[in-house]
């Protein structure tokens, strides 16, 4: 689905990414590389296929869109370098020309030399690229920039005729801020309360649907 945001065309992908064609930029949030290995280290048997699934989806997006830049609005990694992060290192080798930009989130705890080894450009707080501000969590004060963030893993509930409920990740757009769904399959959902002027785009297995 293509939408207009601040006079810019943004493609919302069912793989939970935004493609900004004018900048050839693929935008995702909350990839959480290393989360499954982190849980396994602490005794929870989470299969390592989780991380590989996310990387395969990322490869499909790279094949679909002619992206020069992959921008991650926080929580690209979950804690520290581990076996899942090593899998990403192998993935990175397949895209040596790709510019990867990270706005650090609360879980991005790698050392500076780790980011350098992965050839990742890191911003501590935000990246301004008019008309957008890319930031991990939406700010409390607003200015002329439209904020694109992640962090809260937004979701929406759809109701069927027989009162059944289905929960889906979603893209959320307000007058001042957009929130991306968490890219990783290994995350929960936070249901956002709808206010006047808000737009929700549910990510279903088949397509993105405005609700």
Backbone as CSV, one residue per row, in Angstrom:
resi,resn,N_x,N_y,N_z,CA_x,CA_y,CA_z,C_x,C_y,C_z
1,UNK,0.845,-1.184,0.000,0.000,0.000,0.000,0.885,1.240,0.000
2,UNK,0.559,2.208,-0.853,1.294,3.464,-0.906,0.442,4.567,-0.292
3,UNK,1.037,5.326,0.627,0.338,6.439,1.255,1.133,7.716,1.040
4,UNK,0.484,8.854,1.259,1.144,10.146,1.181,1.333,10.680,2.596
5,UNK,2.572,10.987,2.947,2.875,11.528,4.277,3.796,12.720,4.097
6,UNK,3.313,13.890,4.449,4.071,15.138,4.284,4.558,15.297,2.830
7,UNK,3.662,14.966,1.896,3.931,15.099,0.466,5.006,14.133,-0.028
8,UNK,5.261,13.085,0.731,6.195,12.045,0.320,5.440,10.725,0.195
9,UNK,5.731,9.986,-0.867,5.100,8.683,-1.079,5.857,7.617,-0.298
10,UNK,5.137,6.913,0.573,5.711,5.840,1.377,4.972,4.542,1.074
11,UNK,5.717,3.498,0.801,5.129,2.180,0.549,5.159,1.380,1.851
12,UNK,3.991,0.941,2.298,3.880,0.113,3.495,3.864,-1.352,3.064
13,UNK,4.844,-2.109,3.492,4.974,-3.504,3.082,4.388,-4.441,4.127
14,UNK,3.829,-5.544,3.672,3.312,-6.553,4.600,4.435,-7.264,5.343
15,UNK,5.674,-7.011,4.946,6.819,-7.530,5.710,7.200,-6.588,6.848
16,UNK,6.309,-5.612,7.129,6.465,-4.682,8.263,7.646,-3.732,8.062
17,UNK,7.682,-3.157,6.877,8.715,-2.190,6.517,8.076,-1.064,5.709
18,UNK,8.753,0.083,5.695,8.370,1.207,4.847,9.466,1.404,3.808
19,UNK,9.063,1.611,2.554,10.039,1.961,1.530,9.778,3.378,1.067
20,UNK,10.796,4.237,1.243,10.739,5.636,0.804,11.480,5.707,-0.519
21,UNK,10.715,5.614,-1.613,11.315,5.459,-2.938,12.175,6.653,-3.328
22,UNK,11.763,7.863,-2.951,12.505,9.065,-3.330,13.937,9.040,-2.807
23,UNK,14.157,8.374,-1.695,15.488,8.271,-1.089,16.081,6.867,-1.237
24,UNK,15.342,5.975,-1.893,15.757,4.568,-2.023,16.133,4.008,-0.653
25,UNK,15.248,4.265,0.300,15.494,3.922,1.709,14.449,2.933,2.211
26,UNK,14.912,1.810,2.757,14.051,0.822,3.403,14.118,1.064,4.901
27,UNK,12.957,1.218,5.536,12.888,1.611,6.944,12.207,0.509,7.743
28,UNK,12.873,0.033,8.791,12.288,-0.972,9.675,12.582,-0.567,11.116
29,UNK,11.977,-1.282,12.062,12.230,-1.031,13.476,12.177,-2.334,14.253
30,UNK,12.899,-2.363,15.357,12.803,-3.473,16.307,13.058,-4.830,15.660
31,UNK,14.221,-4.937,15.063,14.647,-6.206,14.469,15.061,-7.204,15.552
32,UNK,15.618,-6.706,16.648,15.969,-7.519,17.819,16.837,-8.731,17.471
33,UNK,17.878,-8.488,16.682,18.833,-9.553,16.395,19.503,-10.001,17.696
34,UNK,19.499,-11.290,17.930,20.109,-11.832,19.136,19.145,-12.102,20.267
35,UNK,17.874,-11.758,20.102,16.929,-11.936,21.194,16.701,-13.408,21.506
36,UNK,16.558,-14.235,20.460,16.304,-15.657,20.719,17.513,-16.308,21.389
37,UNK,18.735,-15.945,20.935,19.934,-16.501,21.579,20.066,-16.009,23.013
38,UNK,19.675,-14.768,23.258,19.702,-14.216,24.615,18.776,-15.010,25.539
39,UNK,17.582,-15.367,25.046,16.646,-16.135,25.861,17.147,-17.562,26.076
40,UNK,17.756,-18.141,25.036,18.291,-19.495,25.199,19.392,-19.521,26.259
41,UNK,20.206,-18.472,26.283,21.275,-18.386,27.277,20.719,-18.389,28.691
42,UNK,19.490,-17.884,28.846,18.873,-17.809,30.169,17.863,-18.940,30.400
43,UNK,17.988,-20.023,29.611,17.244,-21.240,29.886,15.912,-21.393,29.192
44,UNK,15.524,-20.438,28.340,14.262,-20.545,27.599,14.557,-21.062,26.197
45,UNK,13.938,-22.169,25.829,14.269,-22.852,24.582,13.539,-22.212,23.396
46,UNK,14.073,-21.090,22.952,13.557,-20.410,21.769,14.368,-20.872,20.566
47,UNK,13.743,-21.395,19.512,14.514,-21.916,18.376,15.302,-20.827,17.671
48,UNK,16.506,-21.175,17.208,17.326,-20.191,16.509,16.772,-19.868,15.130
49,UNK,15.754,-20.632,14.676,15.123,-20.351,13.381,14.429,-19.001,13.373
50,UNK,14.104,-18.457,14.561,13.437,-17.166,14.636,14.266,-16.083,13.960
51,UNK,15.540,-15.998,14.344,16.410,-14.987,13.755,16.627,-15.199,12.272
52,UNK,16.768,-16.448,11.854,16.976,-16.737,10.440,15.738,-16.383,9.622
53,UNK,14.554,-16.572,10.208,13.314,-16.182,9.519,13.296,-14.687,9.249
54,UNK,13.679,-13.900,10.238,13.714,-12.446,10.060,14.707,-12.045,8.976
55,UNK,15.854,-12.685,8.927,16.850,-12.350,7.915,16.385,-12.758,6.522
56,UNK,15.662,-13.847,6.410,15.110,-14.243,5.108,14.083,-13.215,4.638
57,UNK,13.266,-12.727,5.552,12.294,-11.693,5.194,13.000,-10.416,4.756
58,UNK,14.069,-10.095,5.439,14.833,-8.914,5.065,15.444,-9.083,3.670
59,UNK,15.888,-10.281,3.359,16.412,-10.555,2.018,15.329,-10.408,0.963
60,UNK,14.117,-10.832,1.272,13.012,-10.668,0.310,12.741,-9.187,0.043
61,UNK,12.820,-8.370,1.093,12.618,-6.935,0.919,13.724,-6.327,0.065
62,UNK,14.951,-6.780,0.256,16.051,-6.282,-0.552,15.859,-6.654,-2.019
63,UNK,15.287,-7.822,-2.262,15.027,-8.241,-3.642,13.858,-7.469,-4.255
64,UNK,12.887,-7.113,-3.425,11.689,-6.429,-3.921,11.948,-4.959,-4.215
65,UNK,12.712,-4.300,-3.346,12.929,-2.866,-3.473,14.389,-2.568,-3.814
66,UNK,14.580,-1.522,-4.565,15.918,-1.131,-4.998,16.523,-0.183,-3.965
67,UNK,16.718,-0.687,-2.761,17.150,0.159,-1.650,18.659,0.354,-1.659
68,UNK,19.062,1.603,-1.417,20.470,1.913,-1.204,20.798,1.988,0.280
69,UNK,19.754,2.288,1.093,19.938,2.458,2.531,18.924,1.615,3.293
70,UNK,19.385,0.926,4.317,18.512,0.262,5.288,18.604,1.073,6.567
71,UNK,17.489,1.675,6.968,17.455,2.482,8.185,16.639,1.761,9.242
72,UNK,17.215,1.603,10.426,16.558,0.904,11.527,16.309,1.908,12.650
73,UNK,15.037,2.099,12.999,14.706,3.080,14.033,14.744,2.442,15.425
74,UNK,15.871,1.848,15.739,16.091,1.355,17.092,15.858,-0.119,17.311
75,UNK,16.560,-0.644,18.312,16.496,-2.049,18.716,16.784,-2.989,17.548
76,UNK,17.849,-2.643,16.836,18.320,-3.554,15.791,18.875,-4.819,16.422
77,UNK,19.550,-4.646,17.551,20.128,-5.773,18.280,19.477,-5.878,19.654
78,UNK,19.541,-7.066,20.214,18.983,-7.291,21.535,20.114,-7.711,22.460
79,UNK,20.629,-6.741,23.202,21.719,-6.973,24.139,23.067,-6.999,23.420
80,UNK,23.788,-8.100,23.395,25.174,-8.109,22.926,25.365,-9.105,21.793
81,UNK,26.592,-9.111,21.253,26.935,-10.041,20.179,26.759,-11.478,20.668
82,UNK,26.038,-12.272,19.878,25.872,-13.696,20.181,25.717,-14.448,18.866
83,UNK,25.277,-15.699,18.916,25.206,-16.513,17.703,24.248,-15.925,16.668
84,UNK,23.152,-15.319,17.114,22.216,-14.690,16.177,22.876,-13.514,15.474
85,UNK,23.651,-12.735,16.220,24.345,-11.596,15.619,25.383,-12.077,14.609
86,UNK,25.989,-13.211,14.870,26.939,-13.771,13.910,26.239,-14.157,12.613
87,UNK,24.989,-14.611,12.710,24.214,-14.920,11.507,23.965,-13.647,10.699
88,UNK,23.726,-12.539,11.404,23.547,-11.273,10.692,24.838,-10.851,9.994
89,UNK,25.975,-11.126,10.618,27.255,-10.805,9.991,27.381,-11.512,8.647
90,UNK,26.961,-12.762,8.576,26.999,-13.485,7.304,26.023,-12.869,6.308
91,UNK,24.842,-12.462,6.789,23.864,-11.800,5.916,24.446,-10.504,5.366
92,UNK,25.129,-9.762,6.225,25.705,-8.469,5.835,26.677,-8.616,4.677
93,UNK,27.408,-9.705,4.637,28.388,-9.927,3.584,27.749,-10.032,2.202
94,UNK,26.466,-10.354,2.161,25.758,-10.454,0.877,25.376,-9.094,0.314
95,UNK,25.470,-8.049,1.149,25.067,-6.701,0.729,26.163,-5.696,1.091
96,UNK,27.348,-5.857,0.498,28.480,-5.003,0.896,28.290,-3.529,0.541
97,UNK,27.460,-3.238,-0.466,27.254,-1.852,-0.886,26.097,-1.175,-0.137
98,UNK,25.368,-1.932,0.651,24.203,-1.388,1.344,24.637,-0.494,2.510
99,UNK,24.113,0.718,2.532,24.335,1.601,3.679,23.329,1.220,4.766
100,UNK,23.817,0.881,5.950,22.935,0.552,7.071,23.070,1.637,8.126
101,UNK,21.927,2.211,8.496,21.885,3.299,9.467,21.044,2.849,10.654
102,UNK,21.564,3.035,11.845,20.850,2.670,13.075,20.698,3.884,13.970
103,UNK,19.448,4.173,14.362,19.210,5.098,15.465,19.088,4.222,16.712
104,UNK,19.979,4.377,17.649,20.060,3.431,18.758,18.785,3.422,19.600
105,UNK,18.366,2.198,19.958,17.239,2.009,20.857,17.703,1.537,22.220
106,UNK,16.763,1.254,23.087,17.099,0.884,24.459,17.779,-0.479,24.570
107,UNK,17.652,-1.326,23.537,18.286,-2.645,23.580,19.598,-2.708,22.793
108,UNK,19.966,-1.625,22.124,21.181,-1.635,21.300,22.401,-1.388,22.172
109,UNK,23.010,-2.489,22.649,24.092,-2.390,23.641,25.421,-2.917,23.108
110,UNK,25.570,-3.003,21.784,26.831,-3.467,21.239,27.923,-2.418,21.477
111,UNK,29.160,-2.853,21.431,30.288,-1.944,21.539,30.468,-1.197,20.215
112,UNK,31.115,-0.046,20.289,31.326,0.750,19.078,32.067,-0.044,18.008
113,UNK,33.043,-0.842,18.432,33.813,-1.629,17.464,32.962,-2.719,16.804
114,UNK,31.900,-3.181,17.503,30.999,-4.165,16.898,30.226,-3.534,15.740
115,UNK,29.712,-2.328,15.953,29.000,-1.640,14.874,29.936,-1.347,13.709
116,UNK,31.166,-0.966,14.014,32.133,-0.679,12.956,32.447,-1.934,12.150
117,UNK,32.567,-3.073,12.824,32.856,-4.330,12.134,31.716,-4.735,11.204
118,UNK,30.496,-4.357,11.578,29.320,-4.659,10.755,29.027,-3.559,9.738
119,UNK,29.878,-2.526,9.709,29.716,-1.398,8.789,28.334,-0.764,8.947
120,UNK,28.003,-0.432,10.209,26.716,0.192,10.532,26.973,1.616,11.019
121,UNK,26.266,2.546,10.420,26.352,3.961,10.784,25.384,4.215,11.934
122,UNK,25.879,4.689,13.070,25.073,4.761,14.286,24.800,6.207,14.682
123,UNK,23.532,6.478,15.020,23.123,7.766,15.578,22.570,7.514,16.975
124,UNK,23.019,8.305,17.931,22.653,8.070,19.320,21.191,8.386,19.610
125,UNK,20.650,9.428,18.982,19.300,9.869,19.329,18.353,9.899,18.143
126,UNK,18.752,10.556,17.052,17.828,10.784,15.942,18.598,11.074,14.666
127,UNK,17.883,10.974,13.557,18.412,11.367,12.255,17.362,12.234,11.582
128,UNK,17.764,13.440,11.181,16.869,14.358,10.490,17.096,14.231,8.995
129,UNK,16.028,13.940,8.287,16.056,13.835,6.829,14.719,14.371,6.345
130,UNK,14.686,15.676,6.083,13.432,16.388,5.828,12.575,15.671,4.786
131,UNK,11.257,15.568,5.089,10.533,16.200,6.202,10.428,15.332,7.466
132,UNK,11.288,14.309,7.582,11.133,13.333,8.657,12.247,13.411,9.697
133,UNK,11.885,13.082,10.913,12.829,12.782,11.980,12.706,11.292,12.280
134,UNK,13.798,10.556,12.174,13.807,9.146,12.526,14.344,9.019,13.942
135,UNK,13.578,8.369,14.805,13.882,8.314,16.230,13.282,7.022,16.790
136,UNK,13.875,6.489,17.859,13.386,5.205,18.363,12.016,5.313,19.022
137,UNK,11.855,6.284,19.901,10.582,6.477,20.600,10.096,7.893,20.299
138,UNK,8.811,8.053,20.078,8.309,9.366,19.674,8.577,10.403,20.764
139,UNK,8.982,11.614,20.363,9.295,12.654,21.353,8.034,13.204,22.007
140,UNK,8.242,13.911,23.095,7.109,14.520,23.808,6.781,15.912,23.274
141,UNK,7.732,16.540,22.620,7.508,17.847,22.010,7.722,17.724,20.512
142,UNK,6.977,18.506,19.745,6.980,18.362,18.298,7.356,19.669,17.620
143,UNK,7.913,19.542,16.409,8.307,20.705,15.639,7.913,20.475,14.185
144,UNK,8.660,21.074,13.242,8.262,20.979,11.838,8.526,19.606,11.230
145,UNK,9.333,18.770,11.904,9.630,17.443,11.375,8.534,16.453,11.779
146,UNK,8.216,15.566,10.846,7.287,14.469,11.137,8.115,13.297,11.647
147,UNK,7.746,12.748,12.795,8.534,11.721,13.472,8.149,10.319,13.006
148,UNK,9.156,9.540,12.675,8.955,8.130,12.335,9.746,7.310,13.348
149,UNK,9.039,6.458,14.093,9.642,5.776,15.237,9.216,4.314,15.297
150,UNK,9.644,3.655,16.358,9.277,2.264,16.605,8.997,2.070,18.080
151,UNK,9.690,1.106,18.692,9.763,0.896,20.143,8.557,0.199,20.768
152,UNK,7.330,0.624,20.440,6.196,0.115,21.218,5.526,-1.107,20.593
153,UNK,5.955,-1.535,19.398,5.398,-2.720,18.743,3.875,-2.590,18.576
154,UNK,3.390,-1.626,17.811,1.948,-1.353,17.765,1.140,-2.490,17.135
155,UNK,-0.065,-2.650,17.669,-0.991,-3.640,17.141,-2.398,-3.087,17.114
156,UNK,-3.270,-3.781,16.391,-4.660,-3.357,16.278,-5.546,-4.600,16.338
157,UNK,-6.743,-4.444,16.888,-7.705,-5.549,16.989,-8.767,-5.373,15.919
158,UNK,-9.017,-6.431,15.142,-10.098,-6.441,14.163,-11.183,-7.384,14.658
159,UNK,-12.430,-6.951,14.516,-13.570,-7.718,15.027,-14.370,-8.314,13.875
160,UNK,-14.720,-9.598,14.001,-15.537,-10.259,13.004,-17.013,-10.179,13.350
161,UNK,-17.841,-10.685,12.450,-19.292,-10.623,12.643,-19.757,-11.454,13.822
162,UNK,-19.041,-12.518,14.118,-19.430,-13.409,15.220,-18.693,-13.041,16.512
163,UNK,-18.304,-11.774,16.621,-17.614,-11.241,17.803,-16.219,-11.814,18.015
164,UNK,-15.697,-12.506,17.009,-14.322,-12.985,17.156,-13.362,-11.806,16.995
165,UNK,-12.206,-11.938,17.645,-11.196,-10.895,17.604,-9.902,-11.446,17.023
166,UNK,-9.290,-10.655,16.167,-7.991,-10.996,15.623,-7.054,-9.818,15.846
167,UNK,-5.851,-10.110,16.346,-4.876,-9.063,16.586,-3.797,-9.111,15.507
168,UNK,-3.463,-7.940,14.979,-2.445,-7.845,13.948,-1.462,-6.726,14.294
169,UNK,-0.190,-6.890,13.923,0.699,-5.741,13.991,0.208,-4.672,13.026
170,UNK,0.602,-3.430,13.260,0.094,-2.367,12.401,1.089,-1.223,12.284
171,UNK,0.904,-0.442,11.225,1.527,0.874,11.104,0.542,1.885,11.691
172,UNK,1.073,2.802,12.485,0.230,3.817,13.121,0.713,5.201,12.683
173,UNK,-0.235,6.030,12.220,0.085,7.390,11.798,-0.836,8.374,12.511
174,UNK,-0.230,9.357,13.190,-0.989,10.462,13.774,-0.586,11.737,13.044
175,UNK,-1.007,12.871,13.547,-0.663,14.142,12.907,0.825,14.463,13.034
176,UNK,1.477,13.907,14.040,2.866,14.280,14.317,3.851,13.121,14.241
177,UNK,3.350,11.890,14.239,4.258,10.752,14.407,3.702,9.486,13.774
178,UNK,4.596,8.713,13.173,4.273,7.362,12.718,5.056,6.365,13.555
179,UNK,4.443,5.217,13.826,5.112,4.147,14.566,5.080,2.888,13.714
180,UNK,6.249,2.324,13.470,6.350,1.109,12.681,6.052,-0.117,13.528
181,UNK,5.503,-1.161,12.919,5.394,-2.435,13.633,6.781,-3.018,13.860
182,UNK,6.922,-3.816,14.889,8.198,-4.497,15.127,8.474,-5.451,13.975
183,UNK,9.687,-5.388,13.438,10.024,-6.252,12.301,10.139,-7.716,12.722
184,UNK,10.715,-7.965,13.886,10.941,-9.340,14.312,9.632,-10.070,14.589
185,UNK,9.621,-11.356,14.275,8.448,-12.179,14.594,8.386,-12.507,16.081
186,UNK,9.498,-12.287,16.791,9.606,-12.653,18.207,9.374,-11.424,19.085
187,UNK,8.185,-10.829,18.962,7.821,-9.655,19.757,6.326,-9.714,20.069
188,UNK,5.924,-8.966,21.102,4.513,-8.856,21.438,3.882,-7.667,20.722
189,UNK,2.636,-7.362,21.098,1.905,-6.255,20.493,1.375,-5.337,21.586
190,UNK,1.408,-4.047,21.308,0.825,-3.039,22.188,-0.339,-2.384,21.449
191,UNK,-1.540,-2.501,22.023,-2.727,-1.958,21.364,-2.824,-0.447,21.613
192,UNK,-2.781,0.336,20.562,-2.837,1.789,20.663,-4.289,2.248,20.648
193,UNK,-4.617,3.138,21.572,-5.969,3.695,21.611,-6.140,4.699,20.478
194,UNK,-7.195,4.544,19.722,-7.443,5.413,18.570,-7.927,6.784,19.031
195,UNK,-7.349,7.824,18.439,-7.792,9.190,18.661,-8.157,9.829,17.328
196,UNK,-8.861,10.968,17.396,-9.315,11.641,16.177,-8.113,11.979,15.299
197,UNK,-8.208,11.625,14.039,-7.145,11.913,13.091,-6.122,10.815,12.909
198,UNK,-6.163,9.776,13.764,-5.216,8.676,13.656,-5.578,7.747,12.505
199,UNK,-4.557,7.142,11.910,-4.756,6.139,10.869,-4.015,4.864,11.257
200,UNK,-4.668,3.720,11.062,-4.081,2.427,11.353,-4.063,1.588,10.078
201,UNK,-2.947,0.907,9.844,-2.807,0.019,8.687,-2.391,-1.343,9.213
202,UNK,-3.330,-2.272,9.242,-3.077,-3.606,9.781,-2.222,-4.410,8.816
203,UNK,-1.275,-5.160,9.368,-0.410,-6.031,8.572,-0.954,-7.446,8.673
204,UNK,-1.668,-7.888,7.644,-2.206,-9.238,7.603,-1.243,-10.121,6.821
205,UNK,-1.414,-11.443,6.864,-0.510,-12.309,6.101,-0.526,-12.045,4.594
206,UNK,-1.646,-11.501,4.088,-1.754,-11.306,2.641,-1.386,-9.893,2.187
207,UNK,-1.714,-8.872,3.006,-1.512,-7.499,2.557,-1.660,-6.538,3.728
208,UNK,-1.379,-5.264,3.438,-1.601,-4.195,4.411,-2.983,-3.618,4.162
209,UNK,-3.769,-3.442,5.237,-5.158,-3.022,5.106,-5.394,-1.816,6.008
210,UNK,-5.963,-0.750,5.486,-6.326,0.391,6.320,-7.584,0.041,7.094
211,UNK,-7.561,0.318,8.421,-8.711,-0.059,9.257,-9.172,1.149,10.069
